[in-house]
Structures are given as structure tokens and as C-alpha cells.
Amino acid sequence: MPKRSILVKFGDRVRKFRKEKNLSQEQLSFRANLHRTYIGMIERAEKNITLLNIEKIANGLGISVNDLMNLDGK
């Protein structure tokens, strides 16, 4: 089954912001209070993330949920 495009786009956004902030997956996971492997699974579009975890990741990245969820990449 092909990965759903919204999961791929979201994972790409997480990776983009994480790299812009020079954070490893482990550092982001600590900041977001999530497991390191979970961050990797999100970036690879292997997990369908919950709204609560979207908020945790945005907080961990120091950005707004709106910025993280702008899947058009702007």
C-alpha cells in the first residue's frame, strides 16, 4: 500500500524544521517528550500522528502548529 501523501508531506515538514534548527531526532524527541523512534517513523510517513503529538512536536521545534501544518511548504 503506498504511503498517503499527507503523511509524507507532514514528515517532510518535521524533517525540514528539525534540520533548520540543527536538531537530531533524539534531541527533538527529548524536547517534544516523545520517543526517538517515533520521530523517525513520522519523518518516514510510517505513523498517522495525533493532534496532541503534532502540538508536542511543534513545541519541541519552537514553532506554531500552524507553521508545522502548512503542508504547501510556505
DRENPADO-630225 format. One record per residue: residue number from 0; residue in three letters; chain; x negated, y, z of N, C-alpha, C in turn. Coordinates in steps of 0.05 Angstrom, whole numbers, always signed. Atoms other than C-alpha are relative to their C-alpha. Last residue first. Layout:
<atom num="NUM" residu="ALA" chaine="A" n_east="X" n_north="Y" n_up="Z" ca_east="X" ca_north="Y" ca_up="Z" c_east="X" c_north="Y" c_up="Z"/>
...
This chain:
<atom num="73" residu="LYS" chaine="A" n_east="+6" n_north="-29" n_up="+1" ca_east="-106" ca_north="+561" ca_up="+50" c_east="-7" c_north="+10" c_up="+28"/>
<atom num="72" residu="GLY" chaine="A" n_east="+29" n_north="-5" n_up="-2" ca_east="-112" ca_north="+486" ca_up="+46" c_east="-7" c_north="+29" c_up="+0"/>
<atom num="71" residu="ASP" chaine="A" n_east="+8" n_north="-11" n_up="+26" ca_east="-42" ca_north="+473" ca_up="+20" c_east="-29" c_north="+8" c_up="+0"/>
<atom num="70" residu="LEU" chaine="A" n_east="+11" n_north="+21" n_up="+16" ca_east="-35" ca_north="+429" ca_up="+82" c_east="-6" c_north="+8" c_up="-29"/>
<atom num="69" residu="ASN" chaine="A" n_east="-2" n_north="-12" n_up="+26" ca_east="-26" ca_north="+488" ca_up="+128" c_east="-14" c_north="-19" c_up="-20"/>
<atom num="68" residu="MET" chaine="A" n_east="-21" n_north="+12" n_up="+17" ca_east="-16" ca_north="+443" ca_up="+188" c_east="+3" c_north="+13" c_up="-27"/>
<atom num="67" residu="LEU" chaine="A" n_east="+6" n_north="+28" n_up="+5" ca_east="-83" ca_north="+460" ca_up="+222" c_east="+21" c_north="-13" c_up="-20"/>
<atom num="66" residu="ASP" chaine="A" n_east="+23" n_north="+2" n_up="+18" ca_east="-72" ca_north="+534" ca_up="+214" c_east="-7" c_north="-29" c_up="-7"/>
<atom num="65" residu="ASN" chaine="A" n_east="-7" n_north="-10" n_up="+27" ca_east="-1" ca_north="+530" ca_up="+241" c_east="-24" c_north="-2" c_up="-19"/>
<atom num="64" residu="VAL" chaine="A" n_east="-13" n_north="+22" n_up="+13" ca_east="-24" ca_north="+486" ca_up="+300" c_east="+7" c_north="+9" c_up="-29"/>
<atom num="63" residu="SER" chaine="A" n_east="-28" n_north="+4" n_up="-4" ca_east="-70" ca_north="+543" ca_up="+318" c_east="+10" c_north="-25" c_up="-14"/>
<atom num="62" residu="ILE" chaine="A" n_east="-16" n_north="-13" n_up="+21" ca_east="-145" ca_north="+537" ca_up="+322" c_east="+29" c_north="-4" c_up="+6"/>
<atom num="61" residu="GLY" chaine="A" n_east="-2" n_north="-28" n_up="-5" ca_east="-195" ca_north="+522" ca_up="+377" c_east="+15" c_north="+16" c_up="-21"/>
<atom num="60" residu="LEU" chaine="A" n_east="+15" n_north="-15" n_up="+21" ca_east="-214" ca_north="+455" ca_up="+348" c_east="+1" c_north="+30" c_up="+5"/>
<atom num="59" residu="GLY" chaine="A" n_east="+28" n_north="+9" n_up="+0" ca_east="-194" ca_north="+419" ca_up="+411" c_east="-17" c_north="+14" c_up="-20"/>
<atom num="58" residu="ASN" chaine="A" n_east="+12" n_north="-12" n_up="-24" ca_east="-130" ca_north="+460" ca_up="+415" c_east="-30" c_north="-7" c_up="+2"/>
<atom num="57" residu="ALA" chaine="A" n_east="+2" n_north="-29" n_up="+5" ca_east="-113" ca_north="+440" ca_up="+344" c_east="-13" c_north="+14" c_up="+23"/>
<atom num="56" residu="ILE" chaine="A" n_east="+22" n_north="-3" n_up="+19" ca_east="-129" ca_north="+367" ca_up="+360" c_east="-4" c_north="+30" c_up="-6"/>
<atom num="55" residu="LYS" chaine="A" n_east="+25" n_north="+5" n_up="-14" ca_east="-85" ca_north="+368" ca_up="+422" c_east="-24" c_north="+5" c_up="-18"/>
<atom num="54" residu="GLU" chaine="A" n_east="+6" n_north="-23" n_up="-18" ca_east="-28" ca_north="+401" ca_up="+384" c_east="-26" c_north="-4" c_up="+15"/>
<atom num="53" residu="ILE" chaine="A" n_east="+7" n_north="-22" n_up="+18" ca_east="-31" ca_north="+349" ca_up="+329" c_east="-7" c_north="+24" c_up="+17"/>
<atom num="52" residu="ASN" chaine="A" n_east="+28" n_north="+3" n_up="+6" ca_east="-32" ca_north="+297" ca_up="+385" c_east="-10" c_north="+20" c_up="-20"/>
<atom num="51" residu="LEU" chaine="A" n_east="+15" n_north="-6" n_up="-24" ca_east="+34" ca_north="+322" ca_up="+412" c_east="-30" c_north="-2" c_up="-5"/>
<atom num="50" residu="LEU" chaine="A" n_east="+1" n_north="-29" n_up="-4" ca_east="+64" ca_north="+324" ca_up="+343" c_east="-17" c_north="+7" c_up="+24"/>
<atom num="49" residu="THR" chaine="A" n_east="-23" n_north="-13" n_up="-12" ca_east="+47" ca_north="+251" ca_up="+332" c_east="-4" c_north="+30" c_up="+3"/>
<atom num="48" residu="ILE" chaine="A" n_east="+5" n_north="-15" n_up="-24" ca_east="-4" ca_north="+224" ca_up="+282" c_east="+26" c_north="+12" c_up="+11"/>
<atom num="47" residu="ASN" chaine="A" n_east="-22" n_north="-20" n_up="+2" ca_east="+11" ca_north="+171" ca_up="+230" c_east="+1" c_north="+15" c_up="+27"/>
<atom num="46" residu="LYS" chaine="A" n_east="-19" n_north="-3" n_up="-22" ca_east="-56" ca_north="+135" ca_up="+232" c_east="+21" c_north="+21" c_up="-7"/>
<atom num="45" residu="GLU" chaine="A" n_east="-9" n_north="+27" n_up="-9" ca_east="-101" ca_north="+107" ca_up="+177" c_east="+21" c_north="+1" c_up="+22"/>
<atom num="44" residu="ALA" chaine="A" n_east="-29" n_north="+3" n_up="+7" ca_east="-109" ca_north="+173" ca_up="+139" c_east="+10" c_north="-28" c_up="+8"/>
<atom num="43" residu="ARG" chaine="A" n_east="-1" n_north="+20" n_up="+22" ca_east="-186" ca_north="+168" ca_up="+142" c_east="+29" c_north="-6" c_up="-8"/>
<atom num="42" residu="GLU" chaine="A" n_east="+14" n_north="-11" n_up="+22" ca_east="-190" ca_north="+232" ca_up="+184" c_east="+0" c_north="-19" c_up="-25"/>
<atom num="41" residu="ILE" chaine="A" n_east="-15" n_north="-23" n_up="+11" ca_east="-136" ca_north="+206" ca_up="+229" c_east="-14" c_north="+11" c_up="-24"/>
<atom num="40" residu="MET" chaine="A" n_east="-23" n_north="+12" n_up="+14" ca_east="-172" ca_north="+139" ca_up="+238" c_east="+18" c_north="+22" c_up="-12"/>
<atom num="39" residu="GLY" chaine="A" n_east="+9" n_north="+12" n_up="+25" ca_east="-236" ca_north="+176" ca_up="+255" c_east="+23" c_north="-12" c_up="-16"/>
<atom num="38" residu="ILE" chaine="A" n_east="+6" n_north="-22" n_up="+17" ca_east="-201" ca_north="+218" ca_up="+308" c_east="-9" c_north="-10" c_up="-28"/>
<atom num="37" residu="TYR" chaine="A" n_east="-25" n_north="-11" n_up="+9" ca_east="-171" ca_north="+155" ca_up="+337" c_east="-4" c_north="+24" c_up="-19"/>
<atom num="36" residu="THR" chaine="A" n_east="-8" n_north="+16" n_up="+23" ca_east="-240" ca_north="+122" ca_up="+341" c_east="+27" c_north="+10" c_up="-12"/>
<atom num="35" residu="ARG" chaine="A" n_east="+17" n_north="-6" n_up="+23" ca_east="-264" ca_north="+179" ca_up="+385" c_east="+10" c_north="-16" c_up="-25"/>
<atom num="34" residu="HIS" chaine="A" n_east="+22" n_north="+19" n_up="+5" ca_east="-206" ca_north="+170" ca_up="+434" c_east="-15" c_north="+7" c_up="-26"/>
<atom num="33" residu="LEU" chaine="A" n_east="-8" n_north="+22" n_up="+17" ca_east="-165" ca_north="+232" ca_up="+450" c_east="-24" c_north="-19" c_up="-4"/>
<atom num="32" residu="ASN" chaine="A" n_east="-8" n_north="+21" n_up="-18" ca_east="-173" ca_north="+286" ca_up="+503" c_east="+13" c_north="-24" c_up="-15"/>
<atom num="31" residu="ALA" chaine="A" n_east="-29" n_north="+5" n_up="+5" ca_east="-175" ca_north="+340" ca_up="+449" c_east="+11" c_north="-21" c_up="+20"/>
<atom num="30" residu="ARG" chaine="A" n_east="-14" n_north="-26" n_up="-2" ca_east="-243" ca_north="+368" ca_up="+472" c_east="+31" c_north="-4" c_up="-2"/>
<atom num="29" residu="PHE" chaine="A" n_east="+2" n_north="-9" n_up="-28" ca_east="-271" ca_north="+298" ca_up="+483" c_east="+16" c_north="+25" c_up="+5"/>
<atom num="28" residu="SER" chaine="A" n_east="-17" n_north="+18" n_up="-16" ca_east="-244" ca_north="+273" ca_up="+416" c_east="-1" c_north="+8" c_up="+29"/>
<atom num="27" residu="LEU" chaine="A" n_east="-28" n_north="-8" n_up="+3" ca_east="-274" ca_north="+334" ca_up="+382" c_east="+18" c_north="-17" c_up="+17"/>
<atom num="26" residu="GLN" chaine="A" n_east="-3" n_north="-25" n_up="-13" ca_east="-343" ca_north="+319" ca_up="+411" c_east="+29" c_north="+10" c_up="-2"/>
<atom num="25" residu="GLU" chaine="A" n_east="+1" n_north="+5" n_up="-29" ca_east="-338" ca_north="+246" ca_up="+391" c_east="+4" c_north="+26" c_up="+16"/>
<atom num="24" residu="GLN" chaine="A" n_east="-26" n_north="+11" n_up="-7" ca_east="-316" ca_north="+263" ca_up="+320" c_east="+1" c_north="-4" c_up="+30"/>
<atom num="23" residu="SER" chaine="A" n_east="-1" n_north="+28" n_up="+8" ca_east="-378" ca_north="+307" ca_up="+316" c_east="+29" c_north="-9" c_up="+7"/>
<atom num="22" residu="LEU" chaine="A" n_east="-7" n_north="+19" n_up="-21" ca_east="-368" ca_north="+382" ca_up="+319" c_east="-2" c_north="-28" c_up="-11"/>
<atom num="21" residu="ASN" chaine="A" n_east="+24" n_north="+16" n_up="-6" ca_east="-403" ca_north="+434" ca_up="+276" c_east="+5" c_north="-20" c_up="+23"/>
<atom num="20" residu="LYS" chaine="A" n_east="+7" n_north="-6" n_up="-28" ca_east="-343" ca_north="+481" ca_up="+279" c_east="-24" c_north="-16" c_up="+9"/>
<atom num="19" residu="GLU" chaine="A" n_east="+4" n_north="-29" n_up="-2" ca_east="-337" ca_north="+480" ca_up="+203" c_east="-9" c_north="+8" c_up="+28"/>
<atom num="18" residu="LYS" chaine="A" n_east="+27" n_north="-5" n_up="+11" ca_east="-346" ca_north="+404" ca_up="+206" c_east="-6" c_north="+30" c_up="+1"/>
<atom num="17" residu="ARG" chaine="A" n_east="+20" n_north="+12" n_up="-19" ca_east="-286" ca_north="+397" ca_up="+253" c_east="-28" c_north="+6" c_up="-10"/>
<atom num="16" residu="PHE" chaine="A" n_east="+4" n_north="-18" n_up="-23" ca_east="-245" ca_north="+446" ca_up="+211" c_east="-21" c_north="-11" c_up="+20"/>
<atom num="15" residu="LYS" chaine="A" n_east="+10" n_north="-26" n_up="+9" ca_east="-256" ca_north="+407" ca_up="+147" c_east="-5" c_north="+18" c_up="+24"/>
<atom num="14" residu="ARG" chaine="A" n_east="+28" n_north="+3" n_up="+6" ca_east="-248" ca_north="+338" ca_up="+180" c_east="-12" c_north="+27" c_up="-8"/>
<atom num="13" residu="VAL" chaine="A" n_east="+14" n_north="+4" n_up="-26" ca_east="-181" ca_north="+358" ca_up="+211" c_east="-30" c_north="-1" c_up="-5"/>
<atom num="12" residu="ARG" chaine="A" n_east="+0" n_north="-25" n_up="-15" ca_east="-158" ca_north="+387" ca_up="+145" c_east="-14" c_north="-3" c_up="+26"/>
<atom num="11" residu="ASP" chaine="A" n_east="+20" n_north="-18" n_up="+12" ca_east="-179" ca_north="+325" ca_up="+106" c_east="-2" c_north="+26" c_up="+14"/>
<atom num="10" residu="GLY" chaine="A" n_east="+26" n_north="+10" n_up="-8" ca_east="-140" ca_north="+281" ca_up="+155" c_east="-23" c_north="+17" c_up="-12"/>
<atom num="9" residu="PHE" chaine="A" n_east="+4" n_north="-7" n_up="-27" ca_east="-79" ca_north="+324" ca_up="+143" c_east="-27" c_north="-9" c_up="+10"/>
<atom num="8" residu="LYS" chaine="A" n_east="+3" n_north="-29" n_up="-2" ca_east="-84" ca_north="+319" ca_up="+68" c_east="-6" c_north="+9" c_up="+29"/>
<atom num="7" residu="VAL" chaine="A" n_east="+26" n_north="-6" n_up="+11" ca_east="-94" ca_north="+244" ca_up="+71" c_east="-6" c_north="+29" c_up="+2"/>
<atom num="6" residu="LEU" chaine="A" n_east="+20" n_north="+9" n_up="-19" ca_east="-36" ca_north="+235" ca_up="+118" c_east="-28" c_north="+6" c_up="-10"/>
<atom num="5" residu="ILE" chaine="A" n_east="+0" n_north="-19" n_up="-22" ca_east="+8" ca_north="+278" ca_up="+73" c_east="-20" c_north="-8" c_up="+21"/>
<atom num="4" residu="SER" chaine="A" n_east="+15" n_north="-25" n_up="+6" ca_east="-13" ca_north="+238" ca_up="+12" c_east="+0" c_north="+19" c_up="+24"/>
<atom num="3" residu="ARG" chaine="A" n_east="-18" n_north="-21" n_up="+5" ca_east="+11" ca_north="+171" ca_up="+40" c_east="-15" c_north="+27" c_up="-2"/>
<atom num="2" residu="LYS" chaine="A" n_east="-3" n_north="-18" n_up="-22" ca_east="-42" ca_north="+118" ca_up="+35" c_east="+18" c_north="+23" c_up="-8"/>
<atom num="1" residu="PRO" chaine="A" n_east="+17" n_north="-24" n_up="+1" ca_east="-30" ca_north="+67" ca_up="-20" c_east="+5" c_north="+19" c_up="+24"/>
<atom num="0" residu="MET" chaine="A" n_east="-17" n_north="-24" n_up="+0" ca_east="+0" ca_north="+0" ca_up="+0" c_east="-18" c_north="+25" c_up="+0"/>
